[in-house]
Amino acid sequence: MGVAPLSIGIEPSRLADRLVGREFAYLVTAGSERSHVVALRCEVSGDRVTMSGAGRSASANIAANARVTLVWPPTPHDVENRNYSVIADGLASMNGDDVVVLIGSAVFHRPA
């Protein structure tokens, strides 16, 4: 029996199809002194993810550095990939109070 791969690529335009049962994502932003993580509910359309309620720290970090990471934790609802988190990297911008992330790359990733 083969070992399951650590990472499996996801086409960014197909991200919504791969998030079955995943209720929220962790938005990871980088500031000048430290990273900031906040859990948010997302709307995904193609390769764009929109989130509301990121707060002041995330908004300030995005203004200074648009590169962000999103992490959706594993879920038992995705039978095929229940042991995998979904990790996506992209460029974020603020649209009023909403964070909009253009996804550049995404993978399923499991613990080693």
C-alpha positions in Angstrom: 0.0 0.0 0.0 1.4 3.4 -1.0 1.9 6.4 1.2 -0.5 9.3 0.6 1.3 12.4 -0.7 2.0 15.3 1.6 0.7 17.8 -0.9 -1.7 17.6 -3.8 -2.0 20.7 -6.1 -5.4 22.4 -6.5 -6.1 24.6 -9.6 -6.9 28.0 -8.1 -10.0 28.4 -10.4 -11.4 25.2 -8.9 -10.8 26.1 -5.3 -14.5 26.4 -4.4 -15.1 22.8 -5.5 -12.4 21.6 -3.1 -13.7 23.3 0.0 -16.7 21.0 0.7 -17.6 21.1 4.4 -14.9 23.7 5.3 -16.7 26.4 7.3 -13.9 28.9 7.7 -10.4 29.7 6.8 -7.5 31.2 8.8 -6.2 34.3 7.2 -2.5 34.7 7.8 -1.0 38.2 7.3 2.6 39.4 7.9 3.3 42.6 9.7 6.7 44.3 10.3 7.1 42.7 13.7 4.9 39.5 13.7 2.3 37.6 11.8 -1.4 37.9 12.5 -4.0 35.1 12.2 -7.7 35.4 12.2 -10.5 32.9 11.4 -13.1 34.1 8.9 -15.9 32.7 6.9 -15.3 33.0 3.1 -17.1 33.3 -0.2 -15.1 31.8 -3.0 -15.7 32.6 -6.7 -13.2 31.2 -9.2 -9.8 32.1 -7.9 -11.1 34.9 -5.7 -11.9 34.6 -2.0 -13.8 37.4 -0.1 -14.0 37.7 3.7 -15.6 40.2 6.0 -14.5 41.2 9.5 -10.7 40.9 9.2 -10.1 43.7 11.7 -7.5 46.4 12.1 -4.4 44.3 12.4 -5.1 42.2 9.3 -6.1 45.3 7.4 -2.9 47.2 8.3 -0.8 44.2 7.4 -2.5 43.9 4.0 -1.9 47.6 3.3 1.8 47.0 4.0 2.2 43.6 2.5 -0.4 42.1 0.2 0.9 38.6 0.3 -1.3 36.4 2.5 -1.9 32.7 3.2 -5.3 31.1 3.8 -5.6 27.8 5.7 -8.8 25.7 5.8 -8.5 23.0 8.4 -9.4 19.4 7.7 -13.0 18.4 7.8 -14.7 15.0 8.1 -17.3 16.2 5.5 -14.7 15.8 2.7 -14.5 12.0 2.7 -11.8 11.9 0.0 -9.5 14.5 1.6 -10.6 14.5 5.3 -7.0 14.4 6.6 -5.9 17.3 4.5 -5.9 21.0 5.2 -6.3 23.3 2.2 -3.5 26.0 2.0 -3.7 28.8 -0.5 -1.3 31.7 -1.2 -2.4 34.9 -2.8 -2.5 38.7 -3.0 -5.0 40.5 -0.8 -6.6 43.9 -1.1 -9.2 45.7 0.9 -12.6 46.6 -0.6 -14.2 48.6 2.2 -14.4 46.2 5.2 -13.9 43.1 3.0 -10.6 41.4 2.2 -10.4 40.1 -1.4 -7.7 37.6 -2.1 -6.6 36.6 -5.6 -5.3 33.0 -5.2 -2.1 32.3 -7.0 -1.5 28.7 -5.7 -3.3 26.1 -3.5 -2.7 22.6 -2.2 -4.2 20.0 0.0 -1.6 19.3 2.7 -1.5 16.7 5.4 0.7 16.3 8.4 4.0 14.5 7.8 
